[in-house]
Amino acid sequence: MGERIRCAALRDRVMSADEAALLIEDGMTVAVSGFTPSGNPKAVPLALADQVRSGQRQVRVSLLSGASTGPEIDNTWAELDMIARRTPYITSTALRKAVNGASPAGVAYFDQHLGMTAQNARYGFYGPIDVAIVEAVAITEEGDIVPSTAVGCTQTYVALAKKVIVEVNTVQPEGLEGFHDIYLPADPPCRRPIPLTAVDQRIGAPCIKCGADKIAAVVWCDMAVNPRPLAPADAVSQAIADNIVDFLQAERAAGRLSAGQVPLQSGVGSVANAVLLGLEKAGFEHLTFYSEVIQDGIIRLMDAGCCDMASATSLSMSREGMTHFVEHLEDYRGKIVLRDSEISNSAEIIRRLGVIAMNTAVEADIYGNVNSSQMNGTTIYNGIGGSGDYARNAAVTIFMTASSAKGGKISSIVPMVTHVDHTEHDVDVLVTEQGWADLRGRSPKERAALIIGRCAHPDYRPQLRRYFEKACAATGGAQTPQMLDECFGMHLRYQQTGSMLEE
């Protein structure tokens, strides 16, 4: 116990997960650590769920996190209708259904930029935080918390919470201590420049400031993380990855991607990992990453000697990737730093470092507007996440998507997106398996020609060209030709017939 709980005053507050769960009451606002299914508490959330499932208690809470959480929280609590409000991001199928109307009582979901979540909490937009539940690898002599595989908004939640429950997870290696750099900026108008000018720089503390007085319970946990499996790249994903690497090679040839100078940011998933592996094959060296997550592909680049440094807020890897990381943990010390999401997603830092950002779109329109969060403009899929933090501030913003979906019944390139997360002003490059379109310096009509010709699926190109030509004629060659009565025709056709394709 002494090695993990080094604060003697806390040793009499060690209790079972069932006992700690009783500290959470109906109607409370509960904040949890973690970012993606990484670094979130497990034992206490599952114990609370068991109490609700058995009929022992009725608990429904407002839930805050850094991003999505593991199945122990989002899935389980949503299935038991324990979530009244949720922010800032979701990936759970059960929670997604609840937000979209499947829950009898409903879930009020507030979608927002992940880089703003901590500041919004400090501004009080979510109300008082009653309890924060934090996964840790250790508690220091001063009662401060050493996080596990993710930071997210934990420092802010701990500072604001009335009570803190700490889960000391013995499955997480104690060697993670020293990987974190916790820095809490002052709020405007008192904020000063964040003193971070390089990916490998450290500006904060190695642990989350808390103090023994605030910690109400310490719970031992021996549960491993439940990562989302990483699907292998299929032919479409691989083609998208190849096209992104082709674009990056063109940037390197033009002198805009200098080795060791321009950090990359990459989203999560099979396409993103395929891109990272493509960088290795293409001979990129001395890469650095300033991103939200570190996934398998970045670790592989480090192993191959292609990546010197990676900064993020979360280790979001497959089970195999995490096992490899833990087994070789000391090899990555000094090469990986985990920061607050308020810093990893900071507009100030992203712009200062000149990040090249790569994220996924649900759909894009012929003028370059991107929808990354909703289906048909009404049904939330996940949320904007951190893509907006990077898209608006990166030196180069890349969005990628397959050119069609649902077996070709849906075109991902449409006349007008049904929901706008990223306007055409923030989208520099659009990539599908068909090719890539560099939209920088292009007028709306020039962008339309590029996107239709290079990114749209061949089955939909004639349809999109007819729309564009008709819109140009109908508007007299206006700056952005649109026919508002027809621009959603492809979406309506899909709703009516099950396919966007014309007869």
ROSE-775180 format. One record per residue (C-alpha): x, y, z. Coordinates in steps of 0.001 Angstrom, whole numbers, padded with zeros to 6 digits, m for minus. Layout:
% residues N
X	Y	Z .
...
***
This chain:
% residues 503
000000	000000	000000 .
002817	002406	000888 .
004254	002569	m002630 .
000941	003469	m004250 .
m000646	005502	m001430 .
002230	007526	m000078 .
000063	009941	001919 .
m000318	008413	005376 .
m003413	010496	006165 .
m005347	008735	003388 .
m004774	005164	004435 .
m007778	005177	006771 .
m009978	006381	003875 .
m009446	003245	001836 .
m012813	001580	001291 .
m014614	m000740	m001087 .
m016026	000429	m004403 .
m019541	m000238	m003019 .
m018902	002049	m000055 .
m017430	004800	m002231 .
m020361	004584	m004665 .
m022696	005589	m001827 .
m021090	009041	m001930 .
m022798	009600	m005306 .
m026410	010665	m004930 .
m029310	011203	m007284 .
m029197	014564	m009062 .
m025498	015171	m008550 .
m023025	016397	m011146 .
m020251	013824	m011435 .
m016964	014390	m013268 .
m014676	011524	m014232 .
m011079	011322	m015355 .
m009994	009964	m018693 .
m010029	010786	m022381 .
m011354	008175	m024828 .
m011573	004711	m023195 .
m008333	005489	m021390 .
m007688	006619	m017841 .
m011313	006512	m016680 .
m012392	005035	m013321 .
m013937	001589	m013430 .
m014627	m000021	m010052 .
m016760	002747	m008519 .
m018885	003391	m011654 .
m019602	m000337	m011961 .
m020422	m000614	m008251 .
m022878	002276	m008549 .
m024430	000636	m011602 .
m024864	m002611	m009664 .
m026657	m000729	m006877 .
m029043	000812	m009406 .
m029533	m002432	m011319 .
m030436	m004324	m008146 .
m033066	m001739	m007216 .
m031141	m000765	m004112 .
m030866	002843	m005282 .
m032166	005231	m007906 .
m029431	007526	m009229 .
m029447	009785	m012268 .
m026611	012285	m012701 .
m025085	014896	m014950 .
m021860	013413	m016290 .
m018711	015328	m017270 .
m015513	013864	m018675 .
m012528	014790	m020827 .
m013943	013153	m023960 .
m015667	009786	m024300 .
m015207	007214	m021531 .
m014888	003460	m021337 .
m017843	001064	m021368 .
m017874	000937	m017565 .
m019443	004406	m017561 .
m021008	005560	m020846 .
m022358	002156	m021887 .
m023418	000843	m018491 .
m024890	004061	m017120 .
m026750	004792	m020367 .
m028277	001307	m020438 .
m029546	001857	m016883 .
m030829	005368	m017707 .
m028481	006880	m015127 .
m027364	009867	m017248 .
m029517	012990	m017319 .
m026990	015328	m018945 .
m023727	014639	m020756 .
m020772	016577	m022117 .
m018444	016865	m024003 .
m018143	013827	m026352 .
m019560	010341	m026880 .
m018673	007167	m028755 .
m020838	004681	m026847 .
m023603	003116	m028956 .
m025905	002872	m025934 .
m025379	006512	m024994 .
m025719	007640	m028608 .
m029106	005927	m028784 .
m030166	007505	m025495 .
m029172	010985	m026673 .
m031076	010448	m029924 .
m034325	009616	m028174 .
m034149	005970	m027087 .
m033963	006841	m023393 .
m037412	007213	m021790 .
m036284	010198	m019734 .
m033909	011541	m022382 .
m030291	012642	m022172 .
m029448	016312	m022694 .
m026164	016227	m024590 .
m024055	019383	m024867 .
m021600	019036	m027755 .
m018590	021312	m027546 .
m014950	021818	m028462 .
m012868	019660	m026140 .
m010308	022405	m025728 .
m012971	024612	m024101 .
m014432	022030	m021701 .
m012208	022794	m018704 .
m012600	026559	m018979 .
m016374	026214	m019356 .
m016410	024117	m016180 .
m014497	026807	m014311 .
m016931	029421	m015641 .
m019720	027371	m014019 .
m021625	026479	m017187 .
m022285	022942	m015876 .
m023141	023990	m012333 .
m021264	022887	m009204 .
m019355	019603	m009442 .
m020320	017400	m006530 .
m017959	014458	m006987 .
m014916	013771	m009152 .
m013868	010145	m009665 .
m010254	009815	m010771 .
m008143	006858	m011843 .
m004572	007054	m010529 .
m001416	004992	m010421 .
m000399	006566	m007106 .
m001116	009288	m004545 .
001864	011374	m003452 .
002959	012223	000078 .
001122	015570	m000248 .
m002136	013935	m001347 .
m001701	014825	m005022 .
m002785	012430	m007750 .
m000564	010710	m010311 .
m002887	010032	m013284 .
m002790	006874	m015347 .
m002991	006808	m019159 .
m004938	010027	m019733 .
m005221	013528	m018309 .
m008138	015260	m020054 .
m009849	017798	m017767 .
m009000	016007	m014529 .
m007011	018823	m012920 .
m009918	021260	m013372 .
m012516	018747	m012180 .
m010479	017922	m009069 .
m010041	021616	m008287 .
m013790	022284	m008607 .
m015223	019145	m007005 .
m016591	019153	m003487 .
m015340	015591	m002979 .
m012829	013422	m004821 .
m012834	009631	m005060 .
m009501	008177	m006170 .
m009276	004738	m007749 .
m005733	003459	m007461 .
m005509	000999	m010339 .
m002825	m001601	m009667 .
m003025	m002878	m013240 .
m001717	000456	m014500 .
002094	000546	m014197 .
003620	002760	m011537 .
006192	003652	m014166 .
003682	006032	m015746 .
004673	008517	m013065 .
006796	011144	m014769 .
005027	011026	m018138 .
002587	013813	m017208 .
002902	017579	m017433 .
m000020	019231	m015631 .
m000480	022946	m016258 .
m003608	024938	m015393 .
m003807	028328	m017134 .
m005506	031307	m015554 .
m008881	032277	m016989 .
m009355	035403	m019109 .
m008803	038285	m018627 .
m005953	037248	m016333 .
m004475	034649	m018674 .
m000873	035054	m019706 .
000775	033409	m022718 .
001111	029668	m022218 .
004922	029220	m022102 .
005040	026228	m024431 .
007106	026679	m027590 .
008195	023124	m028428 .
006564	019691	m028431 .
009038	018260	m025919 .
008872	021158	m023467 .
007526	020743	m019938 .
005830	023659	m018218 .
003863	022096	m015354 .
003851	019505	m012591 .
004107	015689	m012831 .
000885	015196	m010854 .
m002595	016636	m010307 .
m002776	019011	m007354 .
m005458	017909	m004900 .
m004497	017597	m001238 .
m005583	014956	001238 .
m008425	017036	002721 .
m010477	016878	m000483 .
m010130	013126	m001020 .
m013168	011427	000522 .
m012385	007871	m000530 .
m009582	005772	m001932 .
m010528	002559	m003735 .
m008248	m000193	m004914 .
m008926	m001279	m008499 .
m007366	m004103	m010496 .
m009317	m003725	m013732 .
m007597	m003373	m017092 .
m008664	m000803	m019662 .
m011285	m001837	m022225 .
m009909	m000264	m025416 .
m011868	m000064	m028627 .
m010418	m002684	m030993 .
m008382	m001255	m033852 .
m009747	m002624	m037112 .
m007204	m003297	m039842 .
m007247	m000826	m042712 .
m009439	m002000	m045600 .
m008833	m001059	m049245 .
m010699	002249	m048916 .
m008912	003253	m045706 .
m005568	002344	m047211 .
m006296	004401	m050335 .
m007227	007413	m048180 .
m004006	006973	m046224 .
m001966	006721	m049425 .
m003518	009932	m050717 .
m002744	011810	m047485 .
000861	010608	m047585 .
001015	011728	m051226 .
m000159	015196	m050189 .
002360	015352	m047332 .
005138	014344	m049702 .
004083	017207	m051978 .
004238	019571	m048977 .
007700	018287	m048130 .
008856	018801	m051715 .
007520	022370	m051565 .
009502	023029	m048382 .
006424	023438	m046177 .
006948	020236	m044163 .
010454	020354	m042768 .
011639	017381	m040742 .
011729	018090	m037040 .
009906	021402	m037364 .
006231	020880	m038153 .
004237	018706	m035719 .
001417	016490	m036924 .
m001957	015849	m035292 .
m003898	012705	m036040 .
m007359	011537	m035023 .
m008178	008015	m033882 .
m009026	004995	m035994 .
m007911	002613	m038703 .
m007468	005345	m041341 .
m005349	007445	m038992 .
m003153	004473	m038145 .
m002797	003604	m041816 .
m001629	007188	m042454 .
000980	006878	m039712 .
002281	003604	m041114 .
002376	005214	m044553 .
004656	007929	m043200 .
007112	005248	m042140 .
007068	003615	m045573 .
007500	006986	m047287 .
010720	007604	m045396 .
009653	010486	m043153 .
012102	011037	m040300 .
012352	013110	m037132 .
008573	013517	m036963 .
006902	015070	m033955 .
003252	014971	m032913 .
001195	017525	m031029 .
m002133	015766	m030743 .
m004995	014675	m028499 .
m004159	010980	m028517 .
m001185	008710	m028978 .
m002209	005542	m030744 .
m000497	002434	m032066 .
000854	004057	m035221 .
002802	006724	m033316 .
004408	004064	m031102 .
005372	002111	m034207 .
006929	005240	m035733 .
008963	005682	m032549 .
010077	002056	m032667 .
011167	002531	m036279 .
013138	005663	m035409 .
010878	007898	m037491 .
009297	009855	m034607 .
011309	011759	m032024 .
008584	013111	m029721 .
004825	012999	m029149 .
002664	015219	m026933 .
m000989	014400	m026226 .
m003553	014096	m023452 .
m004224	010365	m023768 .
m002668	007019	m024614 .
m005492	005597	m026712 .
m004169	002326	m028055 .
m005425	m001120	m028900 .
m004992	m003856	m026313 .
m001959	m005157	m028203 .
m000500	m001677	m028549 .
m000924	m000934	m024849 .
000677	m004249	m023876 .
003674	m003417	m026053 .
003896	000084	m024575 .
003864	m001202	m020984 .
006457	m003892	m021713 .
008825	m001280	m023193 .
007695	001678	m021086 .
011175	002964	m020284 .
011983	003198	m024004 .
009337	005928	m024320 .
010228	007937	m021241 .
011253	011384	m022415 .
009648	010785	m025810 .
006005	011029	m024668 .
004350	013700	m022548 .
000707	013696	m021427 .
m000883	017113	m020828 .
m004242	018585	m019844 .
m006613	018602	m022842 .
m006840	022370	m022338 .
m003161	022453	m023385 .
m003118	019625	m025938 .
m006069	021322	m027672 .
m005011	024911	m027047 .
m005671	027219	m029990 .
m002690	029297	m028916 .
m000251	026389	m028985 .
m001646	024729	m032127 .
m001234	027962	m034061 .
002193	028735	m032577 .
003612	025325	m033497 .
002113	025298	m037019 .
000441	021899	m036617 .
m000728	019877	m039632 .
m004078	018449	m038528 .
m005704	015285	m039905 .
m009283	014447	m038888 .
m012314	012546	m040129 .
m015479	013884	m041760 .
m018933	012334	m041928 .
m019618	014286	m045104 .
m018291	017304	m046991 .
m019946	019525	m049552 .
m018658	020710	m052912 .
m017501	024013	m051401 .
m015479	022449	m048580 .
m017803	022676	m045568 .
m017480	019629	m043304 .
m019925	017779	m041071 .
m018039	015638	m038570 .
m020692	014868	m035962 .
m024235	014265	m037227 .
m026164	011977	m039568 .
m028692	013658	m041869 .
m028351	016816	m039830 .
m030470	015462	m036956 .
m028871	012408	m035352 .
m025740	012872	m033265 .
m023030	010340	m034002 .
m020282	011412	m031606 .
m019620	015153	m031440 .
m017182	017717	m032735 .
m014548	016533	m030264 .
m011188	018189	m030701 .
m011343	018451	m034483 .
m012511	022060	m034307 .
m009704	023035	m031939 .
m007197	021863	m034520 .
m009068	022711	m037726 .
m009467	026397	m036938 .
m005900	026894	m035754 .
m003673	024450	m037634 .
m001275	025593	m040332 .
m002824	022970	m042609 .
m006183	021300	m041944 .
m006931	017982	m043644 .
m010289	016209	m043495 .
m010698	012665	m044745 .
m013705	010495	m045547 .
m014680	007615	m047793 .
m016341	009026	m050911 .
m019480	006926	m050351 .
m021175	004921	m047611 .
m023905	002322	m047079 .
m022583	000184	m049921 .
m022563	003127	m052309 .
m026088	004261	m051484 .
m024859	007489	m049884 .
m022424	009999	m051323 .
m020154	011573	m048719 .
m019667	014519	m051097 .
m022938	016482	m051326 .
m024150	019887	m052582 .
m024552	021178	m049023 .
m023782	019411	m045759 .
m026767	018857	m043487 .
m024819	020080	m040452 .
m021734	022318	m040412 .
m018991	021668	m037868 .
m016159	023169	m039921 .
m016782	025884	m042475 .
m014938	026049	m045782 .
m012736	028772	m044253 .
m011118	026173	m041976 .
m010742	023280	m044428 .
m007531	023300	m046468 .
m007409	019806	m047935 .
m010126	017223	m048529 .
m009148	013583	m049037 .
m011108	010494	m050046 .
m009983	007184	m051504 .
m010482	008800	m054933 .
m007846	011494	m054401 .
m007077	014774	m052657 .
m008114	018348	m053323 .
m005959	021236	m052139 .
m008491	024008	m051511 .
m006044	026682	m050378 .
m006264	029881	m052400 .
m009282	028624	m054368 .
m012590	030391	m054921 .
m015802	028491	m054063 .
m016425	027574	m057708 .
m012836	026409	m058110 .
m013166	024317	m054966 .
m016355	022725	m056303 .
m014635	021666	m059523 .
m011694	020193	m057611 .
m013774	018339	m055034 .
m016175	016854	m057586 .
m013375	015873	m059935 .
m010909	014498	m057404 .
m012825	013437	m054286 .
m016378	012424	m055248 .
m017179	008825	m056099 .
m017379	008310	m059890 .
m021001	007150	m059574 .
m021980	010536	m058143 .
m019824	012879	m060197 .
m022343	013377	m063043 .
m025090	014120	m060529 .
m022957	016621	m058635 .
m021767	018300	m061814 .
m025344	018720	m063044 .
m026305	020296	m059743 .
m023318	022639	m059808 .
m023922	023721	m063410 .
m027618	024267	m062741 .
m026823	026260	m059574 .
m024330	028440	m061485 .
m026955	029175	m064150 .
m029741	029798	m061644 .
m027686	032252	m059573 .
m026074	034089	m062444 .
m022572	032930	m061528 .
m022746	034061	m057899 .
m019793	033599	m055568 .
m021170	030396	m054027 .
m023861	028975	m056351 .
m026551	027176	m054374 .
m030187	026414	m054994 .
m031650	026232	m051510 .
m034761	024427	m052761 .
m032669	021646	m054315 .
m029392	021447	m052409 .
m030686	018740	m050051 .
m032236	016725	m052877 .
m029690	013914	m052537 .
m030454	013567	m048826 .
m034201	013605	m049452 .
m033817	011006	m052202 .
m032001	008719	m049772 .
m034730	009144	m047140 .
m037434	008368	m049713 .
m035792	005583	m051728 .
m032871	004297	m049660 .
m030301	005568	m052146 .
m028882	008957	m053176 .
m028308	007757	m056727 .
m030631	009098	m059404 .
m032645	006568	m061404 .
***
